[in-house]
Amino acid sequence: MKQLLANPVLVKEIKLRFRSLKSFTGILFYLIAMCIFVFGFIMLTTSFTGTGYFRPEESFFMFAMLTYIQLGLILFITPGLTAGAISSEREKQTLNILLTTAQTSFQIIFGKLTSSIAFLLLLVVAGLPIYSLVFLFGGVSPGQLGIIFLFFFLTMLAIGGIGIMYSTIIRKTIVAMIATYGTMIFFTAVTGFIYLVITGMNSMAAGTLASSPIAHFFASINPVVLMLTLISPGSDSFITESTKVDIPIWIGYAIFYICITILSIIIAVKKLRVNMKRTR
């Protein structure tokens, strides 16, 4: 672990990313936007109700909105940070120089991926003071917030691994970004649509809902669906009733995306020096 953290590629990438004025300007505007949303929501809610106070139900709704905003941020920014990690080096003709160093393929991939994930974690952690406002009004437990942040970490790690993989096997950055965004859209939108189609066809064909492991699988790998079950723990019963599969979807989500992350990193490491006679 000490050798991985002392990775020169990781140190260089983190210094370049965290010393950039553009990065901190982006974080600043993001926090300003979140503050405007939170305080605007509180002001509008108290004005419309006419009570002058903020109820726990309204605090929970604000927490749900903030959570989905954070999820959208991760799904939108992660491909942009990782899909050009290797392909941009190739376009700038610096990849061959990087490959001649003493760094192994895994160290290069690990450094590129970790620097991007570190910036995303900084972005998420920077929003914690805004998140903490919901604890002033109740409706949300600290354990629920911790589980959601673990979900965020796994999601950004999986999408980051996919972006690094595409960046390694595709020569053009723009094409790698399109492929990464396309994969992300498939996981967030197409899987949900397939789940609805399968459950709808089963109900029309059999008259009653039959067991559908395939529909349960597509629901399990959908980040939006899992986020709904984490925010409202009782909502996972609807997935169980519609698919007749009594397995918590978070188990399938964790297993699937951990495997996707590992597989993506392995492919990226193998393909980084694909044109060289000796691989590191």
GIZIMO-V671407 format. One record per pair of residues at least 6 apart in sequence whose C-alpha atoms are under 8 Angstrom apart, sorted by sequence separation. I is the first residue (numbers start at 1). GAP is how many residues later the second one is. D is the distance in Angstrom with one decimal. If there is no record, write none. Layout:
i=(I:I)
gap=(GAP:GAP)
d=(D:D)
This chain:
i=(5:17:18:46:89:90:99:134:135:167:170:202:203:219:220:229:240:273:46:202:203:219:228:229:240:273:46:202:45:86:167:166:167:199:202:166:42:236:45:163:166:199:236:163:166:198:199:163:198:162:196:195:219:41:159:194:195:195:216:226:38:194:195:216:226:159:86:192:85:191:192:216:226:85:191:215:221:216:220:82:191:192:213:219:220:82:191:212:213:220:221:222:34:121:211:212:213:220:221:189:192:209:210:211:212:216:220:82:187:188:209:210:211:81:187:188:209:217:221:120:187:188:221:78:78:117:117:78:117:199:116:199:74:113:113:113:112:70:109:66:63:155:63:62:60:59:63:83:59:60:74:78:82:86:59:60:81:82:84:85:148:59:60:79:83:84:87:91:56:59:71:74:75:78:79:82:83:86:87:90:91:55:56:57:74:78:82:83:85:86:148:54:55:56:83:84:87:147:75:79:83:87:88:78:82:87:88:87:144:144:84:87:83:84:38:84:34:83:84:83:31:35:27:31:34:80:83:9:10:13:17:79:162:9:13:27:158:161:162:165:169:7:10:11:154:158:161:164:165:168:10:14:18:79:161:164:9:10:13:17:79:155:158:159:162:165:166:169:4:8:9:154:158:161:162:165:168:169:7:10:154:157:161:164:168:10:76:4:75:109:68:109:109:106:105:105:64:105:105:99:105:104)
gap=(6:6:6:6:6:6:6:6:6:6:6:6:6:6:6:6:6:6:7:7:7:7:7:7:7:7:8:8:9:9:9:10:10:10:10:11:12:12:13:13:13:13:13:14:14:14:16:17:17:18:19:20:20:21:21:21:21:23:23:23:24:24:24:24:24:25:26:26:27:27:27:27:27:28:28:28:28:29:29:30:30:30:30:30:30:31:31:31:31:31:31:31:32:32:32:32:32:32:32:33:33:33:33:33:33:33:33:34:34:34:34:34:34:35:35:35:35:35:35:36:36:36:36:38:39:39:40:42:43:43:44:44:46:47:48:51:52:54:55:65:68:68:71:72:74:75:77:77:78:78:78:78:78:78:79:79:79:79:79:79:79:80:80:80:80:80:80:80:81:81:81:81:81:81:81:81:81:81:81:81:81:82:82:82:82:82:82:82:82:82:82:83:83:83:83:83:83:83:84:84:84:84:84:85:85:85:85:86:86:87:89:89:90:90:92:92:93:93:93:94:95:95:96:96:96:97:97:98:98:98:98:98:98:99:99:99:99:99:99:99:99:100:100:100:100:100:100:100:100:100:101:101:101:101:101:101:102:102:102:102:102:102:102:102:102:102:102:102:103:103:103:103:103:103:103:103:103:103:104:104:104:104:104:104:104:105:105:106:109:156:159:159:160:163:164:165:167:167:168:174:175:176)
d=(8.0:6.8:7.5:5.1:4.9:7.6:7.9:6.9:7.6:6.7:5.8:7.6:4.8:6.5:6.8:5.3:5.6:6.0:5.9:6.1:7.1:7.9:7.1:5.3:7.4:7.8:6.3:6.3:7.4:7.5:5.4:5.3:7.8:7.4:8.0:7.9:7.0:7.4:7.8:7.3:7.1:7.4:7.6:7.3:6.9:7.9:6.6:5.5:6.0:6.6:7.8:4.7:7.7:7.5:7.8:7.2:7.3:5.8:7.2:6.9:7.4:7.0:6.0:7.9:6.6:7.2:8.0:6.7:6.2:5.2:6.2:5.8:7.8:7.9:6.7:6.4:7.9:6.8:4.6:7.6:7.5:6.5:6.7:7.3:6.7:6.7:6.2:4.9:7.9:8.0:6.9:7.7:8.0:7.7:5.3:6.5:6.4:5.5:5.0:7.7:7.8:6.4:6.9:4.6:7.1:7.6:5.3:6.5:6.7:5.3:7.3:6.6:6.4:6.0:5.6:6.0:7.5:7.1:7.0:7.9:7.3:6.3:7.8:7.7:8.0:7.0:6.8:7.5:7.3:6.5:7.7:6.9:7.5:6.5:7.0:6.8:8.0:7.4:7.4:7.7:7.3:7.7:6.5:7.7:7.3:5.6:7.7:7.8:6.1:7.6:7.6:6.4:5.7:7.1:6.7:5.2:7.9:7.9:7.8:6.5:7.6:6.2:6.2:6.7:4.2:7.6:5.1:7.7:5.5:7.9:7.1:7.9:7.4:6.6:6.5:5.0:5.6:5.3:6.3:7.1:7.4:6.6:4.9:6.2:6.3:6.0:5.5:7.9:6.3:5.6:6.8:6.7:7.9:4.7:6.4:5.6:7.0:7.7:7.7:5.6:4.9:5.4:7.7:7.9:7.4:5.9:6.1:5.3:7.4:7.6:5.0:7.9:6.7:7.8:7.8:7.0:8.0:5.6:7.0:5.1:7.6:7.0:6.3:6.6:7.5:6.5:6.7:7.4:7.8:7.3:7.8:6.3:7.7:6.1:6.8:7.9:5.8:7.8:7.0:5.4:7.2:6.6:7.5:7.7:7.7:7.0:5.3:7.5:6.6:5.7:3.9:5.3:7.5:5.8:7.8:7.4:5.2:6.3:5.9:7.7:6.3:7.4:6.4:7.8:5.6:6.4:7.9:6.4:6.9:7.9:7.0:7.3:4.7:5.4:7.9:4.7:6.6:7.6:6.7:7.0:7.5:6.8:5.9:6.7:6.0:6.1:7.9:7.9:7.0:7.4:7.9:7.1:6.6:5.6:5.4:7.8:6.7:6.6:7.5:7.9:6.0:5.5)
